[in-house]
Amino acid sequence: MQDNRFLAAAAAAAALAVCGAAHADEADNNVVRIGYAKVRFNLQSGDLTGPPGTTPPGLKIDAKNLDVFAISYERRLSDNWAAQFQAGIPPTLTAVGAGLAAPVGTVARARIWFPTAMVRYTIPGFFTVRPYVAGGVTYTFFTGQETSPGYNAALQGSGSTISLKSSWGAYARVGLEYALDKQWCINVEYSSFRLKTSAAVDTETPGFGTIGRRVDLKDAPRIFGATLGYRF
């Protein structure tokens, strides 16, 4: 199911590009960008909850900031409009204890994916440096999910499995593009997207069997990026 949704997002971006191709000039309609992005979290966590008497109140989760290698493809639709699809090498998201769980340290890790399809509008009237805005949708999902030994020890378990829920969210961006020459350009960008998920954790607990717990999470991560683009 996750792969199908990922392909749906990619297909949507491709469809936008195909539909708009007839309105663009033939030359230099395509741009590939690669670069670096810093993702900063301010995670809003509910309490970890479980069956009565199994989970102390006030146990929350936070996330460490991420460094991301980003890559995107853009198709120009007109002088000012373009369709863009971006992805990247999925970084490892590290979840740490917060609230009363802060002393536990790392509680879980997972690969986080957030491919994004968007439409970009370049503000007219500028030449060498061109400001732009963009909006679209991102699909966040997780792979390689695992809890830490510290989490299991804190809840007196021998082992746990974790499942993070996938989600769709709105994506917004503002940025500046600086043309180095006809083919090459540099972009600096600020982006944010809506992230809303939940984690379900089943812990094998000696003497009690499997105890299921859950925590709800939401955020609007801030992303600061710089990319090098090539037109062709």
C-alpha positions in Angstrom: 0.0 0.0 0.0 2.8 2.4 0.8 4.5 1.8 -2.5 1.2 2.4 -4.4 0.7 5.7 -2.7 4.3 6.7 -3.5 3.8 5.9 -7.1 0.5 7.8 -7.1 2.3 10.9 -6.0 5.0 10.5 -8.7 2.3 9.9 -11.3 0.5 13.1 -10.3 3.7 15.2 -10.7 4.4 13.5 -14.1 0.8 14.2 -15.2 1.1 17.9 -14.4 4.3 18.0 -16.4 2.8 16.3 -19.5 -0.3 18.5 -19.4 1.7 21.6 -19.3 4.3 20.7 -21.8 2.3 22.1 -24.7 2.4 25.5 -23.2 6.1 25.7 -22.7 9.0 26.4 -25.1 10.8 23.4 -26.5 14.3 24.3 -25.1 15.4 24.0 -21.4 12.1 22.8 -20.1 13.6 20.4 -17.6 15.6 21.0 -14.4 17.3 18.4 -12.2 18.4 19.7 -8.7 20.6 18.0 -6.1 21.6 19.4 -2.7 21.4 19.5 1.0 18.5 20.2 3.4 18.3 20.5 7.2 15.0 19.3 8.7 14.2 20.8 12.1 11.5 19.2 14.3 9.3 20.6 17.0 7.3 17.4 17.7 4.1 17.7 19.6 3.6 14.4 21.4 0.7 13.0 23.3 1.3 10.7 26.2 2.3 7.1 25.6 -0.9 5.1 26.6 -1.6 1.5 27.3 -3.8 -0.8 29.3 -4.6 0.6 32.8 -1.8 0.2 35.3 0.9 -0.6 32.6 2.1 2.8 31.5 3.0 5.8 33.8 1.5 9.2 32.6 3.8 11.9 31.1 5.9 9.6 28.8 6.3 11.5 25.5 8.5 11.4 22.4 10.6 13.9 20.5 12.7 13.6 17.4 16.3 14.7 16.5 16.8 17.0 13.5 17.8 15.5 10.2 20.4 16.1 7.4 18.9 15.1 4.0 20.4 14.6 0.6 17.7 16.0 -1.7 17.0 15.5 -5.4 14.2 16.9 -7.5 12.9 17.0 -11.1 11.1 20.0 -12.5 9.2 20.5 -15.7 8.5 24.0 -16.9 4.9 24.6 -17.8 5.2 28.3 -18.9 7.5 31.2 -18.2 6.4 31.3 -14.5 4.8 28.0 -13.7 6.4 24.6 -13.2 5.6 21.2 -11.8 8.1 19.6 -9.5 8.6 16.2 -7.9 11.2 15.8 -5.1 12.5 12.9 -3.1 15.9 12.0 -1.6 17.9 9.4 0.2 15.7 8.6 3.2 17.5 9.6 6.4 17.2 7.7 9.7 14.8 9.4 12.1 15.8 9.0 15.7 13.0 9.3 18.3 14.0 10.2 21.9 12.2 10.3 25.1 10.5 13.5 26.2 8.6 14.6 29.3 9.1 12.0 32.0 10.7 9.7 29.4 13.6 12.1 28.7 16.1 10.1 30.8 15.5 7.1 28.5 17.3 8.7 25.6 16.8 7.0 22.2 13.5 5.1 22.1 13.2 4.2 18.4 14.6 4.6 14.9 13.1 4.4 11.4 13.9 5.5 7.9 11.6 8.4 7.0 10.4 9.0 3.4 8.5 12.2 2.3 8.3 12.4 -1.5 6.5 15.5 -2.6 4.7 16.7 -5.7 4.1 20.5 -6.0 3.4 23.3 -8.4 5.9 26.2 -8.4 5.3 29.9 -9.4 8.2 32.2 -10.1 7.4 35.8 -9.4 7.8 37.9 -12.6 9.8 41.1 -12.8 13.2 39.7 -11.6 16.1 38.5 -13.7 19.4 37.2 -12.2 17.8 36.4 -8.8 14.2 35.1 -9.1 12.0 34.6 -6.1 9.3 31.8 -6.1 6.6 30.2 -4.1 5.4 26.6 -4.3 2.7 24.4 -2.9 1.7 20.8 -3.1 1.3 17.5 -1.1 3.8 15.2 0.6 3.3 11.6 1.6 5.2 10.5 4.7 5.9 6.9 5.4 8.5 4.9 7.4 10.6 1.8 6.9 13.1 -0.1 9.0 11.2 0.7 12.2 12.7 -0.6 15.5 12.6 0.2 19.2 15.8 0.6 21.2 17.0 -1.5 24.1 16.5 1.5 26.4 12.8 1.6 25.5 12.4 -2.1 26.3 14.3 -1.8 29.6 12.3 1.3 30.7 9.0 -0.6 30.2 10.4 -3.9 31.6 10.0 -5.7 28.2 12.1 -8.3 26.5 11.5 -6.9 23.0 9.1 -4.7 21.1 7.8 -4.1 17.6 6.8 -0.6 16.4 4.6 0.6 13.6 4.4 4.2 12.5 1.3 5.3 10.6 1.7 6.9 7.1 0.1 10.2 6.3 -0.6 12.8 3.6 0.1 16.5 4.3 0.2 19.9 2.7 3.6 21.2 1.6 4.6 24.9 1.2 7.8 26.5 0.0 9.4 29.9 -0.6 12.8 30.4 -2.3 15.3 32.2 -4.5 16.9 31.0 -7.6 20.2 32.5 -8.9 21.2 31.9 -12.5 24.9 31.1 -12.9 24.5 30.8 -16.7 21.9 29.4 -19.1 22.2 25.9 -17.8 23.2 26.1 -14.1 21.5 27.7 -11.2 21.6 27.8 -7.4 18.5 27.7 -5.1 18.0 28.5 -1.5 14.7 27.5 0.0 12.6 27.4 3.1 9.8 24.8 3.3 7.4 23.3 5.8 4.9 20.4 5.6 2.2 18.9 7.8 3.1 15.7 9.6 0.5 13.8 11.6 1.2 10.2 12.6 0.9 7.7 15.5 3.2 5.0 16.8 1.8 1.6 17.9 4.2 -0.5 20.0 3.7 -4.1 21.1 6.1 -5.1 23.9 6.7 -8.6 25.1 6.6 -8.4 28.9 7.7 -11.3 31.0 4.8 -12.5 33.3 2.2 -10.3 31.4 2.5 -11.3 27.7 2.2 -8.7 24.9 1.3 -5.2 26.0 0.2 -2.7 23.3 0.8 1.0 23.7 0.2 4.0 21.4 1.3 7.6 21.1 0.0 10.4 18.8 2.4 12.8 17.1 2.1 15.9 15.0 4.5 18.5 13.7 5.2 21.1 10.9 8.9 20.4 10.3 10.9 23.4 9.0 13.3 22.6 6.1 16.2 24.8 5.1 17.7 23.8 1.8 20.3 24.7 -0.9 20.5 23.0 -4.3 22.4 23.1 -7.5 20.2 22.9 -10.6 21.0 21.9 -14.2 18.6 22.9 -17.1 18.3 20.8 -20.2 
